[in-house]
Structures are given as C-alpha cells and as structure tokens.
Amino acid sequence: MNKTNAMRQLDKAKISYKAIEYEVDENDLSGVHIAEQTGLDPNIMFKTLVAKGDNGPVVFCVPVNAELDLKKCAVAAKVKRVELIAVKELLALTGYIRGGCSPVGMKKKFPTFFDETVTLYDEITVSAGVRGCQLMLSGSELLSFVDPQIADLTVV
C-alpha cells in the first residue's frame, strides 16, 4: 500500500503505527462491518465525522459502534448547533472521502473532539486516510499529535 498523507504526517512526527488493511465492501462502509472483518474491537476503532458549527467545520471522532449526539457535540464545541456536512462536501473540505476520513492529515487543522472513551484504551485505530486501511497506534500519542478536546459525544 502507498503511504497516505496521514501515514506521512505520523512518520514525520515519529509516531509508530501498524497499518491494518481490509477488503472494501462498497455496500457496507460501516466501521462495525470493518471491525467484524478485521477482528478488531469496535470500541477501539474511531470513525471521523465532519460537521459544521456556527464558526465553521468541526471534527468529531467516536467509536464506530456509537452514534454521534449532535446536541452534545454542540455543547462541546461551544456553538448553538452542529450538523454533519454533506458527503459531497467532504473531499473538497478535508482531502478525504467518506469511509476514508482520518483526523490526521486533513487539508486544514479544524477544531477536533474525541469521545471520552478514547482514554480507556492504550491502542486505538483511525482511518489511514483511504478506504481499506486502518491505523493502529497509541491513543495517547495520537491525542498529543492531533491535540483534540475530549468530551462525551455519543448517544447513550
């Protein structure tokens, strides 16, 4: 596999990771499906969702088996409301496509929030920036690199 922008940025920061490749199922891009396919615990796999708030784009990372709570996200981002951006806007805004969006290596640095459960695990996975590859790495190293805020972001 070719190095993705996310991989290059992690390499530059000397953060080690393991690339976990999987078959892409165009009919099911869900993280839960990927967890089943790779044998990974869905609680440690974080999906990256991009939303619009009053002040522009905001990035939220939550476990793949969790649902984003937009009200909690708005509170965390200190805005009146947030709404997910349209899939067709994702590539131009972030440089990534649906199913391959990573919190590492977006075109610009946007305010980023990780669900509080990220602190429960030593290692987590995030997208490598392409469909078909997850990056497993130290959660604390990723958090120090991305510098997100930690908050309760999911529906209970």
Secondary structure, DSSP 8 states (H G I E B T S, - for coil): ----HHHHHHHHTT--EEEEE----TT---HHHHHHHHT--GGGBEEEEEEEETTEEEEEEEETTS-B-HHHHHHHHTSS--EE--HHHHHHHHS--TT---SSS-SS---EEEEGGGGG-SEEEEE-SSTTEEEEEEHHHHHHHH--EEE--B--
